[in-house]
Structures are given as structure tokens and as C-alpha cells.
Amino acid sequence: MIDAGELVGGLVGRGVVDVVGVPCSYLTPLINRVASGSAARYLPVTQEGEAVAIAAGCWLAGATAGVIAQNSGLGNMVNPLTSLTYPSRIPVPLIVSWRGEPGRQDEPQHELMGAITPGLLDLMRVGHAVVPADTEGLAACLDAGWAEMDREQQPFAFVLREGVLNSERLAEPPLAKPVVPAVTRSHKGRDAPARMAALECLIGTLDDSAAVLSTTGKTSRELYVLDDRPQHFYLVGAMGSASAVGLGVARHTPRPVVVIDGDGAALMRLGTLATVGAHGGANLVHVLLDNRVHDSTGGQQSLAGQVDFPALARACGYARVHDCADLAEFADAVKAAQVEHGPTFIYLMIRPGSIAGLGRPTVGPSEVARRFRDFVSTKVEDVNHVS
């Protein structure tokens, strides 16, 4: 194994001044090192494709930025890698984790991307190499990657396997250049509830006819642990897509459809708020639980402090917006959302963290999808649906 400092030092020694991207648990030691203060600055962003575009801009200004991403994020990177960096011949170093590597135990949402990661990089004509777990091998790998970038004037991906980096704690302050929140809440001083408490309040307040879709990561895991039901759809992959999936469901059922979103996920597909505002019907309820961190990958800071989500939902055309100060207001908003004309947006700040020993769904994604579909297709009496 190698220390994150060795990898960061290797990047900095080859000219990297910014590390830009979205967290992955495999990359946590690297993120913690640059976020705690190193020669390279950490720029948390909302989406992997955005990170590639920023790195391309850095190169145009004469600087080098390294992009960090989980390999699932390669899907978001396809367009800028094929239509920006490739035709413009812009070399960008990519540090990509390898979730779902064949032969290694991992979650079902990583199976396909894990299998096709090398081939996808080849298809996009992005050179790549697996990062060795020793200091000498690391230096040789970085040298070879930089030589190929210089020769081809194209991005190069350094693929990071699980366990290659030694763990590293995040030092204080959490960011070398702290992100100063641009938005303050009038109820900021109140004690924020835990996500588990908010989820328990939500499912305890919802009508039994409601279909519930939960976003990627610990939100879905906690909902599963609380109460696994046929009307629950756990979005284990496709981060940021929960509200879009919920919109599709809501347009074709009279049931109440409730989307449970997170701040990092919502930021990744922020444009979907406008789509929901334009096309969402009376039965769609969009709940956003905001803890301002990426909890599922180690608690790295998100950019939610820069955004007034309730104001944004109003601007995007949601018919009803509830900015909740506590669980009591949250419960009242959920009750109201089931009878008022939507689409409805419900916002609640929660505190970071999760329960110890949090389990994962033991039911597979395909089974979850089919039992959810069966539930939604069952006739509901006395539920009015306004398209």
C-alpha cells in the first residue's frame, strides 16, 4: 500500500495545482490529504463531467488540474472527454477508482461499469494504467502516464483499486480554502435531526398508498433498515436521478409519489428541478434532506452551503415549497403535501452522520424494481391525479 501523500506528491511534482472532482470512498485518503492542506488545492464540484470541463479550462489558462472520480462517473464524463478534450487535444490527468472490479466483492450497481471500465476508456481513446501499490511502481506509472499525455495530448486515467491507499484522517480545517456558505437559514441555530429520524417521521406520516423513491447511498440504506416495503424503490446507482425517476412514475399513476433526495445528489442534476417544475403533477412530492456533506463517501463537504434550495425550487416552478425548521414542521409539510396541488418541494436540514453498522439492502435491484412496479400498477381508489 502507498500513502496518499505519496500520490499527492507525485501529482504536485508533475505540475498539478488543483484536484477537482466528486468523492468516492476509494479516494477518501487522497481527498483528505488535499482537503487538509497540501500544495494542491481541493475543488469539490457537483458532477464528474463538470470536473473534466474545469480541468480543461485550467489547461487553457496554463495550469494543470487532476480530476478525481469514481468509475461510475465515467458515464458523466463521456461527453466532455469525447467532444471537448479529444478534439481540442487537451491532456488531463484522471484518477479513477475501480468499483466493481471483476473478481472483487462490490455492490450490484457497480457490476457492469466495473467490468467495462478498461474497455470504455479504450473506446474513448483515453490511455490508462492501474496504479501500483508500491512507491517505485507509482513513480514509474505516473511517469508513463505523463509521457503519454505529452505525446498524445489527450487525457490519461490512473485507475485506483480498492485498498491501494492507506487510510488518512481529515485534518482541521475541513478545507484548505474553506467554502464560505453563501446561504444562511433563519433556523440555523436549532438542533438538526438525524437523517434516520427524518426518514422515520416521513414514512410514519405518509399514506400507505404512497410510492417512495430514495436517492443513492445512505438514504436508501437507512430507509431499507427502517422498513423495507414493496412501495420503496432504492436508487442504488445513477446518483442525482431520483427526482427524474420519480417524475416519470408520477406522470403515470394517481398515487402520491415521494422522492427522498440529498443535497449532493440534487446538485449533481440541478437542472431536473426545472423539469419537475415544468412537468410535475399534483401527486409529486420532492423531499430534500440537506446535511451539506457527501455522507456515503466519508463526509466530504458538498456545495450545498452555496445554494438556497427552497428559493431555487420556487424559481423552477414548484407549486408548493416548504422550508422546514424541525421535525414537527417537516411532519406538517408531509401531511399537507398529500392533499395540496403539487409538485411540492419539502426542505429539511439534517445533521451529518449515520447509525453504526448500517446494513445494505439484501434484495437485489431487479427485484426491487419489479415489486415496486407491481405496487404502482395496483389500482388505487379515491386518489385524484392532476397532470
Secondary structure, 3 states (H helix, E strand, C coil): CECHHHHHHHHHHCCEEEEEECCCHHHHHHHHHHHCCCCCEEEECCCHHHHHHHHHHHHHCCCEEEEEEEHHHHHHHHHHHHHHHHHHCCCCEEEEECCCCCCCCCCHHHHHHHHHHHHHHHHCCCEEEECCCCHHHHHHHHHHHHHHHHHHCCCEEEEECCCCECCCCCCCCCCCCCCCCCCCCCCCCCCCCCHHHHHHHHHHHCCCCCEEEECCCHHHHHHHHHCCCCCEEECCCCCCCHHHHHHHHHCCCCCCEEEEEEHHHHHHCCCHHHHHHHHCCCCEEEEEEECCEEHHHCCEECCHHHCCHHHHHHHCCCCEEEEECCHHHHHHHHHHHCCCCCCEEEEEECCCCCCCCCCCCCCCHHHHHHHHHHHHHCCCCCCCCCC
